[in-house]
Amino acid sequence: MNANFSFQIMRDAILVLLLAVVVTGCNSDDIKLSPSDEYFAEKADAGLTEVLTSATEREDVSNAALLVDVPSRSYRYRGASGIAHEASGRAMTASDSFRIASTTKPFTATIVLQLIEEGYLSLDTPLRDILSDADMPDEFKLDDLHVLAGIGRGGEITVEQLLNHTSGLEDHFSLGNDTDDGPDFLALLDALSGGAAGYANHQWSAEELLASYFMNGRGNRPTGLPGEQHYYSDTNYVLLGMIIEKLTGDSYASQLRYRILDPLGMADSYLEWYEPVYGTAPVDHHILMYGDSGDAANLNIIGLDINTSFDWAGGGLVSTVADLNVFMHALVHGDLFQYEETLAWMKDWVHIHDDLFYGLGLERGSVRDYEYFGHTGAWGSNMVYFPELDTTVVLWINQAFIDRNDYLSRVLDALAEAGSIMSNDDLESIIMGSK
């Protein structure tokens, strides 16, 4: 029998078997094959819309947006649910902008890695080779950033340790630190009490953020020796923003626009409080807070008109689901770097706990046994890529405290129930061992 003819029979038999699996059904956790991209799109649209509406049915969530990009199916979903602003009652749209909080970190890390490619510094460069005592607030030195057992080690911290949060530096924020002296807490408290103290509307600089860090004694409370363990701290990204400005002689906001936002055509993204509005102002977002008595208050940070400039290089971007998809596509496909190994550096993971890892401005986790990497943000933003599925998910739910993996799991369930995320040709190639 002709070898090519045998291969054709085997291939057809496999495809028939796969189609039979779809007809008879299987566990919804599995990725199944759909008969056509059209059928897949119709089913996926319905399932993903249900994910969005279920999110805004929660009492503590008023809006949500979602983009799912599946190139192998030539499929892209973009939708929204709820109301953009409580004050106006306007319906949320998929093109609305929102604060992405710590999803900003991959952008900052990308700029630093570009500077490394250009020879400005290396991952092993210690802080003392870039910043000096003169860059610190008055009366404080670079080594005062990290003082353990009376020994100052701030200057020893490397660029890599800042990027992957192994510097040992405590977070300058209050939330999560059991303190009430960080700029975020002070701004919130001031807004709730009428703004008399001036914190709610204060425009923060990097120097002022470091001054707050020092004055509150955080330099004397390191979480470990530099390089010893992972501890997520926005202080690292304040310093990275300062490094970008020191090496380029330009503002962080300008470098962000010059290197990433403008080249990628991210027309609706901007560094809030440091740039004018591009596109639209951010929609409402909330944080569910509990008092000592156990009473809950779902606080609208946008409605309280709080200046969140303290997020800066660690979390100050406003963007859209479409723009974040553009960034993730460029990152994954190497469009932001000169060399392939640079993205590999970003994925040099440090274990956090369970199946969570952190690289250089990237998080890694898993949902439904599918690994993803990307980043999440405190205001409910999620930008992740599933390599095995070649699928990007950008999800915004306007609540700081949500079970992110639950909603990412629902997204994968919706795609699974629609049919295989992979194309028929991709599945055939994998089964035949050619991929």
MARNULO-105309 format. One record per residue (C-alpha): residue in three letters; x, y, z. Coordinates in steps of 0.5 Angstrom, whole numbers, plus 500, padded with zeros to 3 digits. Example, Ala and Ser with C-alpha at 12.3 -4.5 7.8 and 13.67 -1.06 7.14 Angstrom:
<nodes>
ALA525491516/SER527498514/
</nodes>
This chain:
<nodes>
MET500500500/ASN502507498/ALA505510505/ASN502517503/PHE495513502/SER496510509/PHE498516512/GLN492520509/ILE487514512/MET490514519/ARG490522519/ASP482522517/ALA481516522/ILE484521528/LEU480527525/VAL473522525/LEU475520532/LEU476527535/LEU469529532/ALA466523535/VAL469526542/VAL465532541/VAL459529539/THR458524545/GLY461530550/CYS466529555/ASN468533561/SER468541561/ASP475541564/ASP478538557/ILE479542551/LYS475539545/LEU475540538/SER469544534/PRO467542527/SER468549525/ASP471556527/GLU464559526/TYR461554531/PHE466556536/ALA465563535/GLU458563536/LYS458558542/ALA464562545/ASP461569545/ALA455566549/GLY459563554/LEU464569555/THR458574555/GLU455569561/VAL462570565/LEU461578564/THR454578566/SER455573572/ALA461578575/THR457584575/GLU451580578/ARG455581584/GLU453586589/ASP460589590/VAL462589582/SER459594578/ASN462594571/ALA467588568/ALA470588561/LEU473582557/LEU478581551/VAL479573549/ASP484573543/VAL485566540/PRO489566534/SER488559532/ARG481560531/SER481567528/TYR477569534/ARG477575538/TYR472576543/ARG471583546/GLY465585551/ALA463589557/SER457589562/GLY455593568/ILE455601568/ALA461605567/HIS460610573/GLU455610578/ALA454618578/SER452618571/GLY449611570/ARG452610563/ALA453603561/MET460600561/THR463599554/ALA469594551/SER473600549/ASP472604556/SER479605560/PHE480603567/ARG486603572/ILE491597571/ALA495598578/SER500593578/THR499590571/THR503596570/LYS510592572/PRO511588566/PHE511595562/THR516598567/ALA520591567/THR520592559/ILE523599559/VAL529596564/LEU530590560/GLN531595554/LEU536599557/ILE540593559/GLU540591551/GLU542598550/GLY548597555/TYR546602560/LEU546597566/SER546589567/LEU541585571/ASP547584576/THR548592577/PRO548594584/LEU544600586/ARG550604588/ASP553604581/ILE546607579/LEU543611584/SER547615590/ASP546618597/ALA544625593/ASP538621590/MET535619597/PRO531624601/ASP535629606/GLU538625612/PHE538618609/LYS543614605/LEU542609599/ASP544604604/ASP538606609/LEU534603604/HIS535596607/VAL538595614/LEU538589618/ALA542587624/GLY545594624/ILE548593617/GLY546598611/ARG545594605/GLY541598600/GLY547599595/GLU548592594/ILE541590592/THR541589584/VAL537591579/GLU534583578/GLN533583585/LEU528589584/LEU525586578/ASN523580581/HIS522582588/THR527579592/SER531585594/GLY528584602/LEU525591601/GLU518592605/ASP513595601/HIS511603602/PHE504601602/SER499600608/LEU494595605/GLY497588606/ASN502591611/ASP498592617/THR500599618/ASP496605617/ASP502610615/GLY503609607/PRO500614602/ASP495609600/PHE491609607/LEU493616608/ALA489618602/LEU483614603/LEU482616610/ASP483623608/ALA478622602/LEU473619607/SER474625612/GLY473630607/GLY480631605/ALA482636610/ALA489633611/GLY491634603/TYR493627602/ALA487625598/ASN489630592/HIS496630593/GLN501629587/TRP506624589/SER513624587/ALA518618587/GLU522622592/GLU516623597/LEU514616596/LEU521614599/ALA521619604/SER515616606/TYR518609606/PHE524612611/MET520616615/ASN515610617/GLY521606619/ARG520601613/GLY528601611/ASN529598618/ARG524592617/PRO527588611/THR524582610/GLY530578609/LEU537579606/PRO537581598/GLY536575594/GLU534571600/GLN527570598/HIS521573594/TYR517579598/TYR512583593/SER514590594/ASP512596590/THR518600593/ASN522596588/TYR518599582/VAL519606585/LEU527605585/LEU526602578/GLY522608576/MET528612579/ILE533608575/ILE530609568/GLU530617569/LYS537617572/LEU540613566/THR535616561/GLY535623563/ASP528623562/SER521622565/TYR518615567/ALA512617563/SER516620557/GLN520613556/LEU514609557/ARG510613551/TYR517613547/ARG519606548/ILE512602548/LEU505606548/ASP506610542/PRO510604538/LEU505599539/GLY499604538/MET496604545/ALA492610543/ASP488609550/SER493608555/TYR497613559/LEU500614566/GLU495617570/TRP496624574/TYR503624570/GLU500625563/PRO494628560/VAL488623559/TYR488619552/GLY482616550/THR477616556/ALA478617564/PRO478611568/VAL471608570/ASP469606577/HIS473601581/HIS471599588/ILE475596594/LEU471592599/MET473594606/TYR471591613/GLY471595619/ASP473593626/SER466591627/GLY465587621/ASP461592617/ALA463592610/ALA463598606/ASN464598598/LEU468604597/ASN468607590/ILE476610589/ILE474614583/GLY468617586/LEU472619592/ASP476623587/ILE483620590/ASN489622587/THR493615586/SER499618583/PHE503614589/ASP502608584/TRP507611579/ALA512606576/GLY509600580/GLY502601578/GLY500608575/LEU497606568/VAL490607565/SER489602559/THR483598555/VAL482591554/ALA484592547/ASP491596548/LEU493591554/ASN492585548/VAL496589544/PHE502589549/MET501582551/HIS502580543/ALA508584542/LEU511581549/VAL510574547/HIS512575540/GLY519579541/ASP517585538/LEU519589544/PHE526586545/GLN532586540/TYR534579543/GLU530573544/GLU534571550/THR531578553/LEU524575554/ALA527568557/TRP530573562/MET523575564/LYS521568565/ASP527566570/TRP522564575/VAL522565583/HIS518560587/ILE512564591/HIS508559594/ASP504553591/ASP504554583/LEU505561583/PHE512564581/TYR515571579/GLY520573574/LEU522580572/GLY516583572/LEU511577570/GLU507572574/ARG506565573/GLY500561575/SER496556572/VAL488555571/ARG485548569/ASP492545569/TYR494550563/GLU500555565/TYR499562564/PHE504568565/GLY502576565/HIS500580571/THR494582575/GLY493588578/ALA489591585/TRP483594582/GLY481588578/SER485588572/ASN488581569/MET493580563/VAL495573562/TYR497569556/PHE496561556/PRO502559552/GLU500552550/LEU493555548/ASP496561544/THR491565548/THR491571551/VAL486573556/VAL485581559/LEU479581564/TRP477587568/ILE473586574/ASN472593578/GLN473590585/ALA480589588/PHE478583592/ILE476578587/ASP478570586/ARG482572579/ASN483564578/ASP476563579/TYR474568573/LEU480565569/SER477558570/ARG470560567/VAL473563561/LEU477557559/ASP470553561/ALA467557556/LEU472556551/ALA472549552/GLU465548552/ALA465552545/GLY470547542/SER477546542/ILE481552542/MET486549538/SER485549530/ASN484542527/ASP490543523/ASP494544530/LEU491538533/GLU492534528/SER500536528/ILE500535535/ILE497528535/MET502526529/GLY508528533/SER510534528/LYS509539533/
</nodes>
